Amino acid sequence: MKLQTPRFGEIDVDQAQIISFPSGVIGFPQVRQYVLLEDDKNAPFQWLQAVEDANLRFLVINPFLFRKDYEFEIPDPILEQIGAEKPEDVAVLAIVTIQPDTHRLTANLQGPVVVAGNTRIAKQLVLVSTPYHTRHDILEEMGVKMEAEPVSAGAAIQKP
């Protein structure tokens, strides 16, 4: 299928690439199909691009890349809903926000997205009674220093 996107232009999407969110993403319950897109110049970030609404996309990152001690339990009913047999069969993504006031990149570790690798069914969780919150500073946790104010996820950064 062809998908016209503002960021990547027209792309070919194989049906096997589609990730289904039966309940949608928090705040967007009506949009249920997404595709995960790589953008080499913005690695390790990826785009969770909506299929039904080309203007809707989320910047995401694997939270274990910047927070090695990140952990939470996926309840058995959630594993069943997404068709995963065990937690090891699940990919975890954190939705990233570029803070308008500081231009810092923050990740929502309180609302991780879990994707079953075999079924490509996903769900965004809401963790309660957790030390995690919705604005973990990614670059600070990675020990990265900003050279200039970024305008995108691939802005000028340098390791200390």
N, C-alpha and C positions, 0 to 999 in steps of 0.2 A: 504494500500500500504506500502511496505517496502522502507525505505530510509536509505542509508549508509552515515553516517556523520563522519568527522574526530574527532569531539569533543565527541559525544554521542554514536558512534558506530552505529549499526543497530537499527533503531527505527521503530515502527509501526505508521503510520500516517493515521488517519481517514480522508476521503475526506471532512467531515464536519469541520475539523480543518483548512483547507487550506484557507489562506488569499490571495485574488487576487488583484494584482496591475495592472489594465489595461494599465497604462503608465509606469510601472516599477518603480524602485526607482531611484532617480537622480544618473546618472552615470552608471546605469545598466538597461536601458530601455528594453532589450531583456529578462530579467528574471522577470517573472510576478507572480509566485506562491511561497508563503512562508508559513511557519508554525511557530507559536510562541512557544518556548520551555522554560520550567522552569528549573532552575538549583538551587536546594536548597542551595548548598554551596555558591552560588553567589547572593542570594537574597539581594536586591530587583531587581537585574538585570535579564533580560531575553534575549534569543537569538531569533532573527528573522532569521530563517534558510531558505535558498532558497531550493525549491523542485527540480528545474531543474538543479541546480549546487550545489552539496553537499559541495563544498569548499567555497561557498559564504554564509556568515552569518554576521549579524550586532548585536552588543551588544546594547540593548535598555533599557530604564527605563521610568516609568511613571513620567513625569516632575513635577507633582503636589506633589510628595513625597519630593522633595527638594526645590521646588519653589512654595509655596502656592499662590503667587500673579500672577502666570503665566496666561495670558489671551490673547486671540486673537479671531477674528471672523472668522467663517467658512462661506464663501459666499454660498448663496442658490444654485447656479449652481454646486458647489462642493458637497454639501449635496445631490443634485439630482443625480450626477454622481455616488456616492457611495451607493445610496439607503437609505439614512437616512432621516427621517422626520424632526428631530430637532437636534440641537447640543448635547443635553443630550443623544442621542442614539449613540454617537461616543466615542470610546476610543482614547486616545492620547498617543503617544509614542515619545520619543526623542532618536535619534541615539547617541550613546556614542563612544568617541574615547579615547584611552589611549595615551596621548601625549608622543612621544618617548624621548624627551629631558628631561622632568621632571617626567614622569610616572604618571602624574595627570590624573584623569578621567574628561573629559569635555563632555558636552551635547550640541547638536545642537538645540537650541530653535528657531532659525530662520527658520528651515526646519522641522517642526513637521510632524509626520506620523499620519494620522487620519484613523480610522478603524470603519466602520459601524458594529455594533454588530449583527444586523439581517441578513445582506447580506454577511458579511465578505469580503467586497470590501474596498480597501484602496487606499489612495493617499498621497504622500508626498507633502506638501505645501511649498511654498517659501514666507515668510512674508516680505513685503516691508514696509518702513516707520514704523519701529518698534524699540523698545529699546533693543530687543534681538539680539544676535549674535550666531555664530556657536561654540563658545568655553566657555560655562558657566562651571566653576569649581564646580562640583557636591559636592565633599566632603567639600569644603570650605563653600558652601552655606548651607550644612547640619550641619555645625559646628563640623565636624569630623577632628581629628588630625591624621596625618600619623605617624606610628611607624617606618616603614621601606619602602624602595622603593618597590611598588607592581610590580608583574609580570603578574597579572591578575586582573579582576574585584573583586575577592574575597580575595585580599591581606590583610595583617594585618592592621586593622584600630581600632581606639579606640575613644570613645566619650570623650569629655573634662570633 
